[in-house]
Amino acid sequence: MHYEFIFCPVQREKANFPIFSPNQLPNDLKLREASFRIENPKREYPRCSLKLMLKSESTGKVLYIKEFNYDWAPPAYDCPSLWKNHEEFAAEDTPEPQPHLIENDMLWIGFNYRNQKAASIIKDRTTIEMVGDFSDEELIHIARGLTALDKNQRDRILAKSFAELSYGYPKAVEAVNVPISFWKFPVADSQIKLQTAFMKDNIPTEAIVGHLPLPSNSGYQLDSVFAYHFGETPSEESRYNFVYEHEEHKGSTIQLQHVHKNSPAACAFPPLPDQTQKFKMALEKVSGIDCYYAYRSENYGPHELIFQRGNFRYLMLVKPASWTNREWFFKFLGIFLKCHDGSMQYKKEL
């Protein structure tokens, strides 16, 4: 068993995410194994990660916990491990993940793409996945006890930008094409080969052309930009993801993606729903422009919006938090659209 990394500052310095320890465990569940993997470009999965294995002596139940920086793309539905894969694993009637608010972060409990009982939470930018046959109450109890192992390490990581912590910084790396939305985006057919992360002071000119910035008084500030491109460098047909982070709550984000409507990486318009998830939809008519809204929970979201303006298609992704209810979202959306010469006229359920 490899516990040394937990106490070794040298190993912790190699992590690009705040490391969390499960300090609140049910019954006799105890940590049995721990392994830390540093970033290594020679591996098929080169990114840094932490894996923990906890086991109960009395019941024999095992809980697996994985921690990492999810920099591949916006996490699908805010719960990257819980999307479905009907063709390979999950049954059609698998219940949808359910949200549980843990302070300002959302814990999703459901079944992962291997049809295993699982939970997923993104805490201080760290994606934490738990897999094991435990009750919802036990998983919530464990999630509430997740505590930063080293406050200095946490503060150091959170002082950096999303871009600096990403595998694709400062040079392009092979892209990972995964689901990013309730709406269906091209994956295998997108032709995206590479991805690059940029700090906010070094954004490519091609990315700025189609971007619609959030209002300066929105409470969210631009942190980083991610480019998903076909050639060696980003172009006007690349897909760009502008990540805005909440000024007071690290890890709470609004992401604005745009892509040229003729790009192979663009979704259809009107967009098609992703068939692996259940969610609610609404059509928003904004100054004569059709905007397609998708959400799972009225109390939290996640909220997604697709619209087309000029030659570009846009996807807005709001990460759930304690304040991101439906009322807040539409108020925020109204301010955003007004800044870009749009005003909400009516809402019609699909």
C-alpha positions in Angstrom: 0.0 0.0 0.0 1.3 3.5 -0.9 0.3 6.0 1.7 3.6 7.9 1.5 2.4 10.5 -1.1 -0.2 11.7 1.4 2.5 13.0 3.7 5.1 13.8 1.1 5.0 17.5 0.0 7.2 16.6 -3.1 4.5 14.3 -4.4 1.7 16.8 -3.6 3.5 19.5 -5.5 3.1 17.4 -8.7 -0.7 17.4 -8.5 -2.6 19.9 -10.7 -5.7 19.7 -8.5 -6.4 20.1 -4.8 -6.2 16.8 -3.1 -9.1 15.8 -0.8 -9.2 13.3 2.0 -12.4 11.5 3.0 -12.4 12.3 6.7 -16.0 11.4 7.4 -16.7 7.7 6.8 -19.6 5.4 7.7 -19.2 2.3 10.0 -15.8 0.7 9.7 -14.9 1.8 6.2 -11.2 2.5 6.1 -8.6 3.5 3.6 -6.8 0.4 2.4 -4.9 1.5 -0.7 -3.8 4.8 -2.2 -1.9 5.5 -5.4 -0.9 8.8 -7.0 -0.1 9.0 -10.7 1.9 11.9 -12.0 1.4 13.3 -15.5 3.1 11.3 -18.2 2.7 12.0 -21.9 3.9 8.5 -22.8 0.7 6.9 -21.4 -2.6 6.5 -23.2 -4.2 8.4 -20.3 -1.4 10.8 -19.5 -3.1 13.0 -16.9 -2.3 13.2 -13.2 -4.8 11.4 -10.9 -5.2 10.0 -7.4 -7.0 6.7 -6.6 -8.2 5.5 -3.2 -9.6 2.2 -2.2 -11.6 2.0 1.0 -13.0 -1.3 2.4 -15.4 -2.3 5.3 -14.1 -5.2 7.4 -17.6 -6.2 8.5 -19.5 -6.0 5.2 -16.7 -6.4 2.7 -18.0 -3.5 0.7 -15.4 -1.5 -1.3 -15.5 2.1 -2.2 -13.3 3.5 -5.0 -12.5 7.2 -5.1 -10.7 8.9 -8.0 -9.6 12.5 -8.0 -8.3 14.5 -11.0 -8.5 17.8 -12.9 -11.1 17.3 -15.6 -9.5 19.4 -18.4 -10.6 17.3 -21.4 -13.7 19.4 -22.1 -16.7 20.8 -20.1 -17.9 17.9 -17.9 -21.1 16.6 -19.5 -24.2 17.4 -17.4 -21.9 18.5 -14.6 -21.3 14.8 -13.7 -18.7 13.4 -16.1 -18.8 9.9 -14.8 -22.5 9.5 -14.8 -23.5 9.8 -18.5 -24.9 6.7 -20.0 -23.6 4.4 -22.7 -26.6 2.3 -23.6 -24.8 0.4 -26.4 -22.1 -1.0 -24.2 -23.2 -1.0 -20.6 -26.2 0.9 -19.2 -29.8 -0.3 -19.3 -32.4 2.0 -20.9 -34.3 2.3 -17.7 -31.3 3.4 -15.6 -32.5 6.2 -13.3 -31.1 9.7 -13.9 -28.5 11.1 -11.5 -30.0 13.0 -8.6 -28.6 16.3 -7.2 -27.6 16.9 -3.6 -26.2 20.2 -2.6 -22.9 20.0 -0.6 -22.2 23.7 0.5 -21.9 25.3 -3.0 -21.1 22.2 -4.9 -23.4 19.6 -6.5 -23.1 15.9 -5.6 -24.7 13.8 -8.3 -25.7 10.2 -7.3 -26.7 7.7 -9.9 -25.2 5.0 -12.1 -22.1 5.5 -14.3 -21.6 4.3 -17.9 -20.7 0.9 -16.6 -24.1 0.7 -14.8 -22.3 0.9 -11.4 -23.7 2.8 -8.4 -21.6 6.0 -8.4 -21.4 9.6 -7.3 -19.7 12.6 -8.8 -18.8 16.0 -7.4 -16.5 18.8 -8.6 -15.0 20.5 -5.5 -12.5 23.4 -5.8 -11.9 22.4 -9.4 -11.2 18.8 -8.4 -13.4 16.2 -10.0 -14.1 13.5 -7.4 -15.7 10.2 -8.5 -16.9 7.5 -6.1 -18.0 4.0 -7.1 -19.4 1.4 -4.7 -22.6 -0.2 -3.6 -23.4 2.3 -0.9 -26.7 4.0 0.0 -27.3 7.6 -1.1 -27.1 8.7 2.6 -23.7 7.1 3.0 -22.3 8.7 -0.2 -23.6 12.1 0.9 -22.0 11.5 4.4 -18.7 10.8 2.7 -18.9 13.8 0.3 -19.7 16.1 3.2 -16.4 15.0 4.9 -14.2 15.6 1.9 -11.5 17.9 3.2 -8.4 19.5 1.6 -5.5 17.4 2.6 -3.1 20.3 2.6 -4.5 23.9 2.7 -1.3 25.3 1.3 -1.5 23.0 -1.7 -5.1 23.9 -2.2 -4.5 27.6 -2.0 -1.5 27.3 -4.4 -3.6 25.4 -7.0 -6.6 27.8 -6.8 -4.3 30.8 -7.3 -3.5 29.5 -10.8 -5.8 29.7 -13.8 -7.6 26.8 -15.3 -5.3 27.0 -18.3 -2.1 26.7 -16.3 -3.3 23.6 -14.6 -4.3 21.9 -17.8 -2.5 19.2 -19.8 -2.8 21.3 -23.0 -0.8 24.2 -21.6 1.1 25.9 -23.1 1.4 23.5 -26.1 -1.4 21.6 -27.9 -2.1 18.0 -27.0 -4.3 15.3 -28.4 -7.9 16.2 -27.9 -10.4 13.9 -26.0 -13.7 14.1 -27.7 -16.4 13.3 -25.1 -20.0 14.4 -24.6 -20.2 18.0 -23.4 -23.9 18.9 -23.4 -27.5 17.8 -23.1 -27.6 18.7 -26.8 -25.9 16.5 -29.3 -22.5 17.7 -30.5 -20.3 15.9 -33.0 -17.8 13.6 -31.3 -16.2 11.2 -33.7 -17.2 13.3 -36.7 -16.1 16.6 -35.3 -12.6 16.3 -36.8 -11.1 17.9 -33.7 -7.6 16.5 -33.2 -5.9 18.8 -30.7 -6.7 21.1 -27.8 -4.8 24.0 -26.3 -5.4 26.0 -23.2 -4.8 29.8 -23.1 -4.5 32.2 -20.2 -6.8 35.2 -20.5 -3.9 37.5 -21.4 -2.9 35.4 -24.3 -6.1 34.6 -26.2 -5.8 33.8 -30.0 -7.3 36.5 -32.2 -9.3 33.8 -34.0 -11.0 33.0 -30.7 -12.0 36.6 -29.9 -13.8 37.1 -33.2 -17.0 35.3 -32.3 -17.0 35.6 -28.5 -19.8 37.3 -26.6 -18.4 38.3 -23.2 -20.3 38.1 -19.9 -21.1 41.5 -18.4 -18.3 42.8 -16.2 -20.7 43.1 -13.2 -22.0 39.5 -13.6 -20.0 38.2 -10.6 -18.0 35.9 -12.9 -14.6 36.9 -14.4 -12.9 35.4 -17.4 -10.2 32.9 -16.3 -9.1 30.9 -19.4 -9.9 29.9 -22.9 -9.7 26.4 -24.4 -9.4 25.8 -28.1 -10.4 22.5 -29.8 -8.9 22.5 -33.3 -8.3 20.5 -36.4 -4.8 21.7 -37.5 -1.7 22.3 -35.6 -2.9 25.7 -34.5 -6.4 27.1 -33.8 -8.4 28.7 -36.7 -11.7 30.4 -37.2 -13.4 27.1 -37.6 -12.1 25.8 -34.2 -14.4 25.4 -31.2 -13.6 27.8 -28.4 -14.6 27.5 -24.7 -14.3 30.7 -22.6 -14.3 29.8 -18.9 -15.6 32.4 -16.5 -15.1 31.7 -12.8 -17.2 33.1 -9.9 -15.3 35.9 -8.1 -16.0 34.5 -4.6 -16.5 30.7 -5.1 -13.6 29.0 -6.8 -14.7 26.2 -9.2 -18.2 27.7 -9.9 -18.2 28.5 -13.6 -20.1 29.7 -16.6 -18.6 28.5 -19.8 -19.4 30.1 -23.2 -18.5 28.0 -26.2 -18.8 29.3 -29.8 -18.0 27.7 -33.1 -18.6 28.8 -36.7 -21.9 27.3 -38.0 -20.1 25.7 -41.0 -17.5 24.0 -38.8 -17.6 20.2 -38.6 -17.4 20.7 -34.8 -20.7 22.6 -34.7 -24.0 21.1 -33.5 -27.1 21.0 -35.6 -29.4 24.0 -35.4 -32.1 23.6 -34.2 -30.0 21.3 -31.9 -30.8 17.6 -31.4 -31.1 16.2 -27.9 -28.5 13.8 -26.6 -30.3 10.5 -26.4 -28.3 9.2 -23.4 -29.8 11.6 -20.9 -33.2 12.8 -19.8 -33.7 16.5 -19.4 -36.2 19.3 -19.8 -36.2 21.7 -22.7 -37.7 25.1 -23.5 -37.5 27.4 -26.6 -36.6 31.0 -25.9 -37.4 33.6 -28.6 -34.9 36.4 -28.1 -35.3 39.4 -30.4 -36.4 37.0 -33.1 -33.6 34.6 -32.4 -34.4 31.0 -31.3 -32.5 30.0 -28.2 -32.8 26.4 -27.0 -32.7 25.9 -23.2 -32.0 22.6 -21.4 -31.9 21.8 -17.7 -32.2 19.0 -15.3 -33.1 20.6 -11.9 -35.1 23.8 -11.5 -33.4 24.4 -8.2 -29.9 24.1 -9.4 -29.5 23.3 -13.1 -27.2 22.6 -14.8 -28.5 25.2 -17.3 -27.5 25.1 -20.9 -28.5 27.4 -23.7 -27.8 27.1 -27.5 -28.4 29.9 -29.9 -27.1 31.2 -33.3 -26.0 34.7 -33.9 -24.4 35.8 -37.2 -22.1 33.1 -38.4 -21.6 31.4 -35.0 -23.4 29.0 -32.8 -23.2 29.4 -29.0 -23.4 27.1 -26.0 -23.7 28.5 -22.5 -23.0 26.1 -19.6 -23.8 27.1 -16.0 -22.3 24.9 -13.3 -24.8 24.2 -10.5 -24.3 26.0 -7.2 -26.5 27.1 -4.3 -27.7 30.2 -6.1 -28.2 28.8 -9.7 -31.9 28.2 -9.6 -34.2 28.8 -12.6 -35.2 32.3 -11.5 -31.6 33.3 -11.1 -30.7 31.9 -14.5 -33.3 33.7 -16.5 -32.5 37.0 -14.7 -28.8 36.4 -15.5 -29.7 35.5 -19.1 -31.8 38.7 -19.5 -28.8 40.8 -18.5 -26.4 38.9 -20.7 -28.7 39.2 -23.8 -29.4 42.9 -23.1 -25.6 43.5 -23.3 -25.6 42.0 -26.8 -28.7 43.7 -28.1 -31.2 41.0 -27.1 -34.2 41.1 -24.9 -36.3 38.1 -23.7 -39.8 38.2 -25.3 -41.5 35.0 -24.4 -40.8 31.5 -23.2 -42.5 28.4 -24.6 -42.2 24.9 -23.3 -41.3 22.4 -26.1 
